[in-house]
Amino acid sequence: MIEELIGLHPSHNILVHKTGNTILHLAQLGYAIIVGRAANIITAKMPAGVNIRLVSPLEKRIEHVKEYYQLTTKEAHGFIAMGDRNRKKYVKKYFNKDIDDPLLYDMIINVDTLDRPETIRIIGELVLNRSKR
């Protein structure tokens, strides 16, 4: 906070604004995959854009995080809970939206019920169809 007051560090609002502008600029250039930072909200009005949310059951997410980061079950659960909480707060605070609102996405995919090639095919088809508009 003191760094912000004396100008050593930009405020969170300025950082969010600059991040949003960067996301919008990248999306306008095209052929970009942007993950996180409320990119789905920032790019919502872009006609060729596709906003997808990938979901999976908590148990599967815990197993993946345990393996990837070499954590215990408890550590992995805490890691996921903190990340989910932080994403939810970020979207609510800076965009006044609920990250769990399905209307913020063109498609929500449960990656636990589809294999990776099938997920890629579905997303690819949507992207190609959208780009033809």
Contacts in CASP RR format, 6 or more apart in sequence:
PFRMAT RR
TARGET T0000
AUTHOR 0000-0000-0000
METHOD contacts of the structure
MODEL  1
MIEELIGLHPSHNILVHKTGNTILHLAQLGYAIIVGRAANIITAKMPAGV
NIRLVSPLEKRIEHVKEYYQLTTKEAHGFIAMGDRNRKKYVKKYFNKDID
DPLLYDMIINVDTLDRPETIRIIGELVLNRSKR
3 9 0 8 1.000
4 10 0 8 1.000
4 11 0 8 1.000
10 18 0 8 1.000
13 94 0 8 1.000
16 94 0 8 1.000
19 37 0 8 1.000
20 37 0 8 1.000
20 38 0 8 1.000
20 42 0 8 1.000
23 34 0 8 1.000
23 37 0 8 1.000
23 39 0 8 1.000
23 42 0 8 1.000
23 43 0 8 1.000
24 42 0 8 1.000
24 43 0 8 1.000
26 32 0 8 1.000
26 34 0 8 1.000
27 34 0 8 1.000
27 39 0 8 1.000
27 42 0 8 1.000
27 43 0 8 1.000
27 46 0 8 1.000
27 49 0 8 1.000
28 46 0 8 1.000
30 48 0 8 1.000
34 43 0 8 1.000
36 87 0 8 1.000
37 90 0 8 1.000
38 90 0 8 1.000
38 91 0 8 1.000
38 94 0 8 1.000
38 95 0 8 1.000
38 97 0 8 1.000
39 51 0 8 1.000
40 51 0 8 1.000
40 53 0 8 1.000
40 104 0 8 1.000
40 105 0 8 1.000
41 91 0 8 1.000
41 95 0 8 1.000
41 97 0 8 1.000
41 104 0 8 1.000
43 49 0 8 1.000
43 51 0 8 1.000
44 51 0 8 1.000
44 104 0 8 1.000
47 130 0 8 1.000
47 133 0 8 1.000
48 130 0 8 1.000
48 131 0 8 1.000
48 133 0 8 1.000
49 106 0 8 1.000
49 130 0 8 1.000
50 106 0 8 1.000
50 107 0 8 1.000
50 123 0 8 1.000
50 126 0 8 1.000
50 127 0 8 1.000
50 130 0 8 1.000
51 104 0 8 1.000
51 105 0 8 1.000
51 106 0 8 1.000
51 107 0 8 1.000
52 105 0 8 1.000
52 106 0 8 1.000
52 107 0 8 1.000
52 108 0 8 1.000
52 109 0 8 1.000
52 123 0 8 1.000
52 126 0 8 1.000
53 104 0 8 1.000
53 105 0 8 1.000
53 107 0 8 1.000
53 108 0 8 1.000
53 109 0 8 1.000
54 108 0 8 1.000
54 109 0 8 1.000
54 111 0 8 1.000
54 119 0 8 1.000
55 108 0 8 1.000
55 109 0 8 1.000
55 110 0 8 1.000
55 111 0 8 1.000
56 64 0 8 1.000
56 110 0 8 1.000
56 111 0 8 1.000
56 112 0 8 1.000
57 112 0 8 1.000
58 77 0 8 1.000
58 80 0 8 1.000
60 112 0 8 1.000
61 80 0 8 1.000
62 73 0 8 1.000
62 76 0 8 1.000
62 77 0 8 1.000
62 80 0 8 1.000
63 76 0 8 1.000
65 71 0 8 1.000
65 76 0 8 1.000
65 79 0 8 1.000
65 80 0 8 1.000
66 72 0 8 1.000
66 73 0 8 1.000
66 75 0 8 1.000
66 76 0 8 1.000
69 75 0 8 1.000
69 76 0 8 1.000
69 79 0 8 1.000
71 79 0 8 1.000
87 99 0 8 1.000
88 98 0 8 1.000
88 99 0 8 1.000
88 100 0 8 1.000
91 97 0 8 1.000
91 98 0 8 1.000
91 99 0 8 1.000
92 98 0 8 1.000
92 99 0 8 1.000
97 104 0 8 1.000
98 104 0 8 1.000
102 108 0 8 1.000
106 126 0 8 1.000
106 130 0 8 1.000
107 122 0 8 1.000
107 123 0 8 1.000
107 126 0 8 1.000
109 119 0 8 1.000
109 122 0 8 1.000
109 123 0 8 1.000
111 119 0 8 1.000
114 122 0 8 1.000
END
